[in-house]
Amino acid sequence: MSIEQVEEYIAAADLTGLAQLLAQNPKLATTLTSQRVSPLMLSCYYKKPGVTELLLKYSGELTMFEAAAAGKLDLIANLVYDKPNSLDDYADDGFTALGLACYFGHYDVARYLVLKGADVNRPSNNGFHVYPLHSACAGSYTQIARMLIENGALINIKQQAGATPLHSAAQNGNTELLILLLENGAEINTRMEGGKLPADLAREKGFDEIAEILE
């Protein structure tokens, strides 16, 4: 029994194997993985909700970051109540709780954190320089993006390689999100480090109509 087996079961969404393994050695659920995150957080990154729910039974007390990634609003509320000054802290992988909630599409958690004072313009500190709005747009979560913008999120911020939220919206073919960004001042002529415009990314993905709008 090893953490490597846990990681394999998470990646394969093997609930039976993982359940048997954890029943024999529950401590594996809180052992750091080779990705330097907990098994619970790893299951969130793999987007395996069934695995996440299983791991929640063995994970004990969650961090604010794990609760945000898993979309557990009740736990977030308790953690914020206990430590109100930790809203803008960073996880070991460099993201804030708000950034994680936005990336994984948990609108209720993201909105709660913003209402409690989380900084909507605080980028990750892991070198990727990802803002919450980048995360929302990368996942095509229009509702979250709208909430962030209504609470002061900057529109034309750049993450690593110079990508803006509009680049992500164009690449994903999300017309509703695209319009939201454009109506709030998104610049169509911003180039990534490689020189690509949002229209270029849309055309590469086959979203010709979006590319034409942006051109």
CYANA upper distance limits for C-alpha pairs under 8 A (distance plus 0.5 A):
  1 MET  CA      5 GLN  CA      7.24
  1 MET  CA     21 LEU  CA      7.56
  1 MET  CA     25 ASN  CA      8.19
  2 SER  CA      6 VAL  CA      7.23
  2 SER  CA     28 LEU  CA      7.85
  3 ILE  CA      7 GLU  CA      6.76
  3 ILE  CA     28 LEU  CA      6.71
  3 ILE  CA     31 THR  CA      7.43
  3 ILE  CA     32 LEU  CA      8.30
  3 ILE  CA     33 THR  CA      6.83
  4 GLU  CA      8 GLU  CA      6.79
  4 GLU  CA     33 THR  CA      8.06
  4 GLU  CA     34 SER  CA      8.30
  5 GLN  CA      9 TYR  CA      6.70
  6 VAL  CA     10 ILE  CA      6.65
  6 VAL  CA     18 LEU  CA      6.94
  6 VAL  CA     21 LEU  CA      8.19
  6 VAL  CA     28 LEU  CA      7.92
  6 VAL  CA     39 PRO  CA      7.96
  7 GLU  CA     11 ALA  CA      6.66
  7 GLU  CA     33 THR  CA      7.67
  7 GLU  CA     39 PRO  CA      7.67
  8 GLU  CA     12 ALA  CA      6.68
  9 TYR  CA     13 ALA  CA      6.19
  9 TYR  CA     14 ASP  CA      5.36
  9 TYR  CA     15 LEU  CA      7.68
  9 TYR  CA     17 GLY  CA      7.06
  9 TYR  CA     18 LEU  CA      6.21
 10 ILE  CA     14 ASP  CA      6.97
 10 ILE  CA     15 LEU  CA      8.43
 10 ILE  CA     18 LEU  CA      7.96
 10 ILE  CA     39 PRO  CA      8.32
 10 ILE  CA     42 LEU  CA      8.22
 10 ILE  CA     43 SER  CA      6.48
 10 ILE  CA     46 TYR  CA      8.24
 10 ILE  CA     48 LYS  CA      7.95
 10 ILE  CA     51 VAL  CA      6.93
 11 ALA  CA     43 SER  CA      8.04
 11 ALA  CA     46 TYR  CA      7.10
 11 ALA  CA     48 LYS  CA      8.49
 13 ALA  CA     48 LYS  CA      6.94
 13 ALA  CA     50 GLY  CA      8.03
 13 ALA  CA     51 VAL  CA      6.65
 14 ASP  CA     18 LEU  CA      6.61
 14 ASP  CA     51 VAL  CA      8.34
 15 LEU  CA     19 ALA  CA      6.35
 15 LEU  CA     50 GLY  CA      8.04
 15 LEU  CA     51 VAL  CA      6.81
 15 LEU  CA     54 LEU  CA      8.08
 16 THR  CA     20 GLN  CA      6.74
 17 GLY  CA     21 LEU  CA      6.65
 18 LEU  CA     22 LEU  CA      6.58
 19 ALA  CA     23 ALA  CA      6.53
 19 ALA  CA     54 LEU  CA      7.90
 20 GLN  CA     24 GLN  CA      6.94
 21 LEU  CA     25 ASN  CA      6.67
 21 LEU  CA     26 PRO  CA      8.27
 22 LEU  CA     26 PRO  CA      5.02
 22 LEU  CA     27 LYS  CA      7.99
 22 LEU  CA     28 LEU  CA      7.07
 22 LEU  CA     29 ALA  CA      7.32
 22 LEU  CA     58 TYR  CA      8.19
 26 PRO  CA     58 TYR  CA      6.82
 27 LYS  CA     31 THR  CA      7.02
 27 LYS  CA     58 TYR  CA      8.46
 29 ALA  CA     38 SER  CA      8.07
 29 ALA  CA     39 PRO  CA      6.51
 29 ALA  CA     40 LEU  CA      7.90
 29 ALA  CA     55 LEU  CA      6.94
 29 ALA  CA     58 TYR  CA      6.40
 29 ALA  CA     59 SER  CA      6.20
 30 THR  CA     38 SER  CA      6.61
 30 THR  CA     39 PRO  CA      7.21
 30 THR  CA     58 TYR  CA      8.31
 30 THR  CA     59 SER  CA      6.35
 31 THR  CA     38 SER  CA      6.86
 31 THR  CA     39 PRO  CA      7.66
 32 LEU  CA     36 ARG  CA      6.29
 32 LEU  CA     37 VAL  CA      6.11
 32 LEU  CA     38 SER  CA      5.36
 32 LEU  CA     39 PRO  CA      7.39
 33 THR  CA     37 VAL  CA      6.14
 33 THR  CA     38 SER  CA      6.32
 33 THR  CA     39 PRO  CA      6.77
 33 THR  CA     42 LEU  CA      8.40
 35 GLN  CA     42 LEU  CA      8.25
 36 ARG  CA     92 ASP  CA      8.36
 36 ARG  CA     93 ASP  CA      8.20
 37 VAL  CA     41 MET  CA      6.56
 37 VAL  CA     42 LEU  CA      6.81
 37 VAL  CA     92 ASP  CA      8.07
 37 VAL  CA     93 ASP  CA      7.91
 38 SER  CA     42 LEU  CA      6.64
 39 PRO  CA     43 SER  CA      6.65
 39 PRO  CA     55 LEU  CA      7.96
 40 LEU  CA     44 CYS  CA      7.02
 40 LEU  CA     52 THR  CA      6.27
 40 LEU  CA     55 LEU  CA      6.37
 40 LEU  CA     56 LEU  CA      7.60
 40 LEU  CA     59 SER  CA      7.89
 40 LEU  CA     66 GLU  CA      7.55
 41 MET  CA     45 TYR  CA      6.87
 41 MET  CA     66 GLU  CA      6.40
 41 MET  CA     69 ALA  CA      7.38
 41 MET  CA     70 ALA  CA      8.24
 42 LEU  CA     46 TYR  CA      6.70
 43 SER  CA     47 LYS  CA      6.53
 43 SER  CA     48 LYS  CA      5.97
 43 SER  CA     49 PRO  CA      7.74
 43 SER  CA     51 VAL  CA      6.74
 43 SER  CA     52 THR  CA      6.05
 44 CYS  CA     48 LYS  CA      6.68
 44 CYS  CA     49 PRO  CA      7.42
 44 CYS  CA     52 THR  CA      7.02
 44 CYS  CA     69 ALA  CA      6.84
 44 CYS  CA     70 ALA  CA      6.99
 44 CYS  CA    104 PHE  CA      8.14
 48 LYS  CA     52 THR  CA      6.81
 49 PRO  CA     53 GLU  CA      6.71
 50 GLY  CA     54 LEU  CA      6.90
 51 VAL  CA     55 LEU  CA      6.66
 52 THR  CA     56 LEU  CA      6.65
 52 THR  CA     70 ALA  CA      7.66
 53 GLU  CA     57 LYS  CA      7.50
 54 LEU  CA     58 TYR  CA      7.94
 55 LEU  CA     59 SER  CA      6.44
 56 LEU  CA     60 GLY  CA      7.79
 62 LEU  CA     66 GLU  CA      6.37
 62 LEU  CA     67 ALA  CA      6.61
 62 LEU  CA     75 LEU  CA      8.50
 63 THR  CA     67 ALA  CA      6.72
 63 THR  CA     79 LEU  CA      8.49
 64 MET  CA     68 ALA  CA      6.55
 64 MET  CA     75 LEU  CA      8.38
 64 MET  CA     76 ILE  CA      6.64
 64 MET  CA     79 LEU  CA      6.85
 64 MET  CA     80 VAL  CA      8.46
 64 MET  CA     97 ALA  CA      6.92
 65 PHE  CA     69 ALA  CA      6.62
 65 PHE  CA     91 ALA  CA      6.83
 65 PHE  CA     96 THR  CA      7.59
 65 PHE  CA     97 ALA  CA      5.41
 65 PHE  CA    100 LEU  CA      7.54
 66 GLU  CA     70 ALA  CA      6.54
 67 ALA  CA     71 GLY  CA      6.45
 67 ALA  CA     72 LYS  CA      5.63
 67 ALA  CA     73 LEU  CA      7.90
 67 ALA  CA     75 LEU  CA      6.80
 67 ALA  CA     76 ILE  CA      6.51
 68 ALA  CA     72 LYS  CA      6.79
 68 ALA  CA     73 LEU  CA      7.98
 68 ALA  CA     76 ILE  CA      7.21
 68 ALA  CA     97 ALA  CA      6.10
 68 ALA  CA     98 LEU  CA      7.72
 68 ALA  CA    100 LEU  CA      6.64
 68 ALA  CA    101 ALA  CA      5.53
 68 ALA  CA    106 HIS  CA      8.20
 68 ALA  CA    109 VAL  CA      7.00
 68 ALA  CA    110 ALA  CA      8.45
 69 ALA  CA     97 ALA  CA      8.05
 69 ALA  CA    100 LEU  CA      5.86
 69 ALA  CA    101 ALA  CA      5.94
 69 ALA  CA    104 PHE  CA      6.66
 69 ALA  CA    106 HIS  CA      8.32
 70 ALA  CA    104 PHE  CA      8.41
 71 GLY  CA    101 ALA  CA      7.33
 71 GLY  CA    104 PHE  CA      8.47
 71 GLY  CA    106 HIS  CA      5.96
 71 GLY  CA    108 ASP  CA      8.48
 71 GLY  CA    109 VAL  CA      6.74
 72 LYS  CA     76 ILE  CA      6.78
 72 LYS  CA    109 VAL  CA      7.75
 73 LEU  CA     77 ALA  CA      6.61
 73 LEU  CA    108 ASP  CA      7.42
 73 LEU  CA    109 VAL  CA      5.83
 73 LEU  CA    112 TYR  CA      8.49
 74 ASP  CA     78 ASN  CA      6.95
 75 LEU  CA     79 LEU  CA      6.65
 76 ILE  CA     80 VAL  CA      6.49
 76 ILE  CA    109 VAL  CA      7.82
 77 ALA  CA     81 TYR  CA      6.60
 77 ALA  CA    112 TYR  CA      8.47
 78 ASN  CA     82 ASP  CA      6.72
 79 LEU  CA     83 LYS  CA      6.49
 79 LEU  CA     84 PRO  CA      8.28
 80 VAL  CA     84 PRO  CA      5.30
 80 VAL  CA     85 ASN  CA      8.41
 80 VAL  CA     86 SER  CA      7.83
 80 VAL  CA     87 LEU  CA      7.52
 83 LYS  CA     87 LEU  CA      8.38
 87 LEU  CA     96 THR  CA      8.26
 87 LEU  CA     97 ALA  CA      7.59
 87 LEU  CA    113 LEU  CA      7.78
 87 LEU  CA    117 GLY  CA      7.82
 87 LEU  CA    118 ALA  CA      5.95
 88 ASP  CA     96 THR  CA      6.45
 88 ASP  CA     97 ALA  CA      7.75
 88 ASP  CA     98 LEU  CA      8.44
 88 ASP  CA    118 ALA  CA      6.40
 88 ASP  CA    119 ASP  CA      7.08
 88 ASP  CA    122 ARG  CA      8.19
 89 ASP  CA     96 THR  CA      6.39
 89 ASP  CA     97 ALA  CA      8.07
 90 TYR  CA     94 GLY  CA      5.93
 90 TYR  CA     95 PHE  CA      5.80
 90 TYR  CA     96 THR  CA      5.22
 90 TYR  CA     97 ALA  CA      7.90
 90 TYR  CA    124 SER  CA      8.14
 90 TYR  CA    125 ASN  CA      8.12
 91 ALA  CA     95 PHE  CA      5.92
 91 ALA  CA     96 THR  CA      6.63
 91 ALA  CA     97 ALA  CA      8.11
 93 ASP  CA    126 ASN  CA      7.19
 94 GLY  CA    124 SER  CA      5.80
 94 GLY  CA    125 ASN  CA      5.47
 94 GLY  CA    126 ASN  CA      5.16
 95 PHE  CA     99 GLY  CA      6.36
 95 PHE  CA    100 LEU  CA      6.94
 95 PHE  CA    123 PRO  CA      8.10
 95 PHE  CA    124 SER  CA      5.26
 95 PHE  CA    125 ASN  CA      7.32
 95 PHE  CA    126 ASN  CA      7.98
 96 THR  CA    100 LEU  CA      6.79
 96 THR  CA    122 ARG  CA      8.45
 96 THR  CA    123 PRO  CA      8.50
 96 THR  CA    124 SER  CA      7.21
 97 ALA  CA    101 ALA  CA      6.67
 98 LEU  CA    102 CYS  CA      6.65
 98 LEU  CA    109 VAL  CA      8.37
 98 LEU  CA    110 ALA  CA      6.09
 98 LEU  CA    113 LEU  CA      6.87
 98 LEU  CA    114 VAL  CA      8.08
 98 LEU  CA    118 ALA  CA      7.39
 98 LEU  CA    120 VAL  CA      8.15
 98 LEU  CA    132 PRO  CA      7.13
 99 GLY  CA    103 TYR  CA      6.62
 99 GLY  CA    123 PRO  CA      8.40
 99 GLY  CA    124 SER  CA      8.13
 99 GLY  CA    131 TYR  CA      7.27
 99 GLY  CA    132 PRO  CA      5.06
 99 GLY  CA    135 SER  CA      7.09
100 LEU  CA    104 PHE  CA      6.64
100 LEU  CA    132 PRO  CA      8.39
100 LEU  CA    135 SER  CA      8.36
101 ALA  CA    105 GLY  CA      6.54
101 ALA  CA    106 HIS  CA      5.65
101 ALA  CA    107 TYR  CA      7.72
101 ALA  CA    109 VAL  CA      6.73
101 ALA  CA    110 ALA  CA      5.86
102 CYS  CA    106 HIS  CA      6.67
102 CYS  CA    107 TYR  CA      7.55
102 CYS  CA    110 ALA  CA      6.64
102 CYS  CA    132 PRO  CA      6.49
102 CYS  CA    133 LEU  CA      8.03
102 CYS  CA    135 SER  CA      6.15
102 CYS  CA    136 ALA  CA      5.47
102 CYS  CA    141 TYR  CA      8.31
102 CYS  CA    144 ILE  CA      7.20
103 TYR  CA    132 PRO  CA      7.94
103 TYR  CA    135 SER  CA      5.00
103 TYR  CA    136 ALA  CA      6.02
103 TYR  CA    138 ALA  CA      7.88
103 TYR  CA    139 GLY  CA      6.78
104 PHE  CA    139 GLY  CA      7.88
105 GLY  CA    136 ALA  CA      7.46
105 GLY  CA    139 GLY  CA      7.52
105 GLY  CA    141 TYR  CA      6.65
105 GLY  CA    144 ILE  CA      7.89
106 HIS  CA    110 ALA  CA      6.68
107 TYR  CA    111 ARG  CA      6.46
107 TYR  CA    143 GLN  CA      7.73
107 TYR  CA    144 ILE  CA      6.09
108 ASP  CA    112 TYR  CA      6.58
109 VAL  CA    113 LEU  CA      6.70
110 ALA  CA    114 VAL  CA      6.75
110 ALA  CA    144 ILE  CA      7.84
111 ARG  CA    115 LEU  CA      6.60
111 ARG  CA    144 ILE  CA      8.24
111 ARG  CA    147 MET  CA      7.58
112 TYR  CA    116 LYS  CA      6.70
113 LEU  CA    117 GLY  CA      6.91
113 LEU  CA    118 ALA  CA      5.92
114 VAL  CA    118 ALA  CA      5.23
114 VAL  CA    119 ASP  CA      7.47
114 VAL  CA    120 VAL  CA      7.48
114 VAL  CA    151 ASN  CA      8.25
120 VAL  CA    131 TYR  CA      8.15
120 VAL  CA    132 PRO  CA      6.80
120 VAL  CA    133 LEU  CA      8.27
120 VAL  CA    148 LEU  CA      6.93
120 VAL  CA    151 ASN  CA      7.83
120 VAL  CA    152 GLY  CA      7.51
120 VAL  CA    153 ALA  CA      6.03
121 ASN  CA    131 TYR  CA      6.74
121 ASN  CA    132 PRO  CA      7.50
121 ASN  CA    152 GLY  CA      8.42
121 ASN  CA    153 ALA  CA      6.27
121 ASN  CA    154 LEU  CA      7.23
122 ARG  CA    131 TYR  CA      6.54
122 ARG  CA    132 PRO  CA      7.85
123 PRO  CA    129 HIS  CA      5.73
123 PRO  CA    130 VAL  CA      5.51
123 PRO  CA    131 TYR  CA      4.65
123 PRO  CA    132 PRO  CA      7.42
124 SER  CA    128 PHE  CA      7.17
124 SER  CA    129 HIS  CA      5.51
124 SER  CA    130 VAL  CA      5.64
124 SER  CA    131 TYR  CA      6.89
125 ASN  CA    129 HIS  CA      6.70
127 GLY  CA    160 GLN  CA      7.81
128 PHE  CA    159 GLN  CA      6.65
128 PHE  CA    160 GLN  CA      5.40
129 HIS  CA    158 LYS  CA      8.17
129 HIS  CA    159 GLN  CA      5.33
129 HIS  CA    160 GLN  CA      6.30
130 VAL  CA    134 HIS  CA      6.47
130 VAL  CA    135 SER  CA      7.41
130 VAL  CA    158 LYS  CA      8.34
130 VAL  CA    159 GLN  CA      5.64
130 VAL  CA    160 GLN  CA      7.80
131 TYR  CA    135 SER  CA      7.04
131 TYR  CA    157 ILE  CA      8.26
131 TYR  CA    159 GLN  CA      7.72
132 PRO  CA    136 ALA  CA      6.78
132 PRO  CA    148 LEU  CA      8.36
133 LEU  CA    137 CYS  CA      6.60
133 LEU  CA    145 ALA  CA      6.40
133 LEU  CA    148 LEU  CA      7.22
133 LEU  CA    153 ALA  CA      7.42
133 LEU  CA    154 LEU  CA      8.49
133 LEU  CA    155 ILE  CA      8.35
133 LEU  CA    165 PRO  CA      7.09
134 HIS  CA    138 ALA  CA      6.47
134 HIS  CA    159 GLN  CA      8.07
134 HIS  CA    164 THR  CA      7.49
134 HIS  CA    165 PRO  CA      5.58
134 HIS  CA    168 SER  CA      8.04
135 SER  CA    139 GLY  CA      6.88
136 ALA  CA    140 SER  CA      6.63
136 ALA  CA    141 TYR  CA      5.62
136 ALA  CA    142 THR  CA      7.65
136 ALA  CA    144 ILE  CA      6.66
136 ALA  CA    145 ALA  CA      6.09
137 CYS  CA    141 TYR  CA      6.48
137 CYS  CA    142 THR  CA      7.56
137 CYS  CA    145 ALA  CA      7.16
137 CYS  CA    165 PRO  CA      6.27
137 CYS  CA    166 LEU  CA      8.30
137 CYS  CA    168 SER  CA      6.25
137 CYS  CA    169 ALA  CA      6.27
137 CYS  CA    177 LEU  CA      8.07
138 ALA  CA    165 PRO  CA      8.05
138 ALA  CA    168 SER  CA      5.83
138 ALA  CA    169 ALA  CA      7.53
138 ALA  CA    172 ASN  CA      8.12
140 SER  CA    169 ALA  CA      7.27
140 SER  CA    172 ASN  CA      7.41
140 SER  CA    174 ASN  CA      7.10
140 SER  CA    177 LEU  CA      7.73
141 TYR  CA    145 ALA  CA      6.80
141 TYR  CA    177 LEU  CA      8.44
142 THR  CA    146 ARG  CA      6.59
142 THR  CA    176 GLU  CA      7.65
142 THR  CA    177 LEU  CA      5.76
143 GLN  CA    147 MET  CA      6.80
144 ILE  CA    148 LEU  CA      6.70
145 ALA  CA    149 ILE  CA      6.68
145 ALA  CA    177 LEU  CA      8.23
146 ARG  CA    150 GLU  CA      6.59
146 ARG  CA    180 LEU  CA      7.72
147 MET  CA    151 ASN  CA      6.84
148 LEU  CA    152 GLY  CA      6.98
148 LEU  CA    153 ALA  CA      5.82
149 ILE  CA    153 ALA  CA      5.07
149 ILE  CA    154 LEU  CA      7.58
149 ILE  CA    155 ILE  CA      8.03
155 ILE  CA    164 THR  CA      8.38
155 ILE  CA    165 PRO  CA      7.50
155 ILE  CA    181 LEU  CA      7.45
155 ILE  CA    184 ASN  CA      7.66
155 ILE  CA    185 GLY  CA      7.28
155 ILE  CA    186 ALA  CA      6.29
156 ASN  CA    164 THR  CA      6.30
156 ASN  CA    165 PRO  CA      7.40
156 ASN  CA    166 LEU  CA      8.32
156 ASN  CA    185 GLY  CA      8.44
156 ASN  CA    186 ALA  CA      6.38
156 ASN  CA    187 GLU  CA      7.23
157 ILE  CA    164 THR  CA      6.26
157 ILE  CA    165 PRO  CA      7.90
158 LYS  CA    162 GLY  CA      5.45
158 LYS  CA    163 ALA  CA      5.77
158 LYS  CA    164 THR  CA      5.28
158 LYS  CA    165 PRO  CA      8.25
159 GLN  CA    163 ALA  CA      5.96
159 GLN  CA    164 THR  CA      7.06
161 ALA  CA    192 MET  CA      6.40
161 ALA  CA    193 GLU  CA      5.68
161 ALA  CA    194 GLY  CA      8.19
162 GLY  CA    191 ARG  CA      7.57
162 GLY  CA    192 MET  CA      4.92
162 GLY  CA    193 GLU  CA      6.00
163 ALA  CA    167 HIS  CA      6.39
163 ALA  CA    168 SER  CA      8.03
163 ALA  CA    191 ARG  CA      8.07
163 ALA  CA    192 MET  CA      5.82
163 ALA  CA    193 GLU  CA      8.47
164 THR  CA    168 SER  CA      7.42
164 THR  CA    190 THR  CA      8.33
165 PRO  CA    169 ALA  CA      6.84
165 PRO  CA    181 LEU  CA      8.37
166 LEU  CA    170 ALA  CA      6.50
166 LEU  CA    178 LEU  CA      7.08
166 LEU  CA    181 LEU  CA      7.17
166 LEU  CA    186 ALA  CA      7.13
166 LEU  CA    187 GLU  CA      8.28
166 LEU  CA    188 ILE  CA      8.05
166 LEU  CA    198 PRO  CA      6.80
167 HIS  CA    171 GLN  CA      6.60
167 HIS  CA    197 LEU  CA      7.67
167 HIS  CA    198 PRO  CA      4.91
167 HIS  CA    199 ALA  CA      8.42
167 HIS  CA    201 LEU  CA      7.42
168 SER  CA    172 ASN  CA      6.59
168 SER  CA    198 PRO  CA      8.23
169 ALA  CA    173 GLY  CA      6.67
169 ALA  CA    174 ASN  CA      6.02
169 ALA  CA    175 THR  CA      8.07
169 ALA  CA    177 LEU  CA      6.70
169 ALA  CA    178 LEU  CA      6.05
170 ALA  CA    174 ASN  CA      7.12
170 ALA  CA    175 THR  CA      8.32
170 ALA  CA    178 LEU  CA      7.15
170 ALA  CA    198 PRO  CA      6.16
170 ALA  CA    199 ALA  CA      7.21
170 ALA  CA    201 LEU  CA      6.89
170 ALA  CA    202 ALA  CA      5.40
170 ALA  CA    207 PHE  CA      8.45
170 ALA  CA    210 ILE  CA      7.36
170 ALA  CA    211 ALA  CA      8.09
171 GLN  CA    198 PRO  CA      7.73
171 GLN  CA    201 LEU  CA      5.59
171 GLN  CA    202 ALA  CA      5.23
171 GLN  CA    204 GLU  CA      8.45
171 GLN  CA    205 LYS  CA      6.90
171 GLN  CA    207 PHE  CA      8.46
172 ASN  CA    202 ALA  CA      7.94
172 ASN  CA    205 LYS  CA      8.36
173 GLY  CA    202 ALA  CA      7.14
173 GLY  CA    205 LYS  CA      8.46
173 GLY  CA    207 PHE  CA      6.51
173 GLY  CA    210 ILE  CA      7.52
174 ASN  CA    178 LEU  CA      6.57
175 THR  CA    179 ILE  CA      6.63
175 THR  CA    210 ILE  CA      7.66
176 GLU  CA    180 LEU  CA      6.77
177 LEU  CA    181 LEU  CA      6.76
178 LEU  CA    182 LEU  CA      6.70
179 ILE  CA    183 GLU  CA      6.46
180 LEU  CA    184 ASN  CA      6.92
181 LEU  CA    185 GLY  CA      6.97
181 LEU  CA    186 ALA  CA      5.76
182 LEU  CA    186 ALA  CA      5.18
182 LEU  CA    187 GLU  CA      7.79
188 ILE  CA    197 LEU  CA      7.62
188 ILE  CA    198 PRO  CA      7.02
188 ILE  CA    199 ALA  CA      8.23
188 ILE  CA    214 LEU  CA      6.62
188 ILE  CA    215 GLU  CA      8.24
189 ASN  CA    197 LEU  CA      6.67
189 ASN  CA    198 PRO  CA      8.16
190 THR  CA    197 LEU  CA      6.53
190 THR  CA    198 PRO  CA      8.09
191 ARG  CA    195 GLY  CA      5.49
191 ARG  CA    196 LYS  CA      5.61
191 ARG  CA    197 LEU  CA      5.25
191 ARG  CA    198 PRO  CA      8.05
192 MET  CA    196 LYS  CA      5.80
192 MET  CA    197 LEU  CA      7.14
196 LYS  CA    200 ASP  CA      6.29
196 LYS  CA    201 LEU  CA      7.52
197 LEU  CA    201 LEU  CA      7.24
198 PRO  CA    202 ALA  CA      6.88
198 PRO  CA    211 ALA  CA      8.14
198 PRO  CA    214 LEU  CA      7.69
199 ALA  CA    203 ARG  CA      6.71
199 ALA  CA    210 ILE  CA      7.63
199 ALA  CA    211 ALA  CA      4.82
199 ALA  CA    212 GLU  CA      7.77
199 ALA  CA    214 LEU  CA      5.88
199 ALA  CA    215 GLU  CA      6.74
200 ASP  CA    204 GLU  CA      6.70
200 ASP  CA    211 ALA  CA      7.36
201 LEU  CA    205 LYS  CA      6.93
202 ALA  CA    206 GLY  CA      6.90
202 ALA  CA    207 PHE  CA      5.53
202 ALA  CA    208 ASP  CA      7.18
202 ALA  CA    210 ILE  CA      6.88
202 ALA  CA    211 ALA  CA      5.85
203 ARG  CA    207 PHE  CA      5.74
203 ARG  CA    208 ASP  CA      5.69
203 ARG  CA    210 ILE  CA      8.27
203 ARG  CA    211 ALA  CA      6.07
207 PHE  CA    211 ALA  CA      6.80
208 ASP  CA    212 GLU  CA      6.67
209 GLU  CA    213 ILE  CA      6.87
210 ILE  CA    214 LEU  CA      6.77
211 ALA  CA    215 GLU  CA      6.57
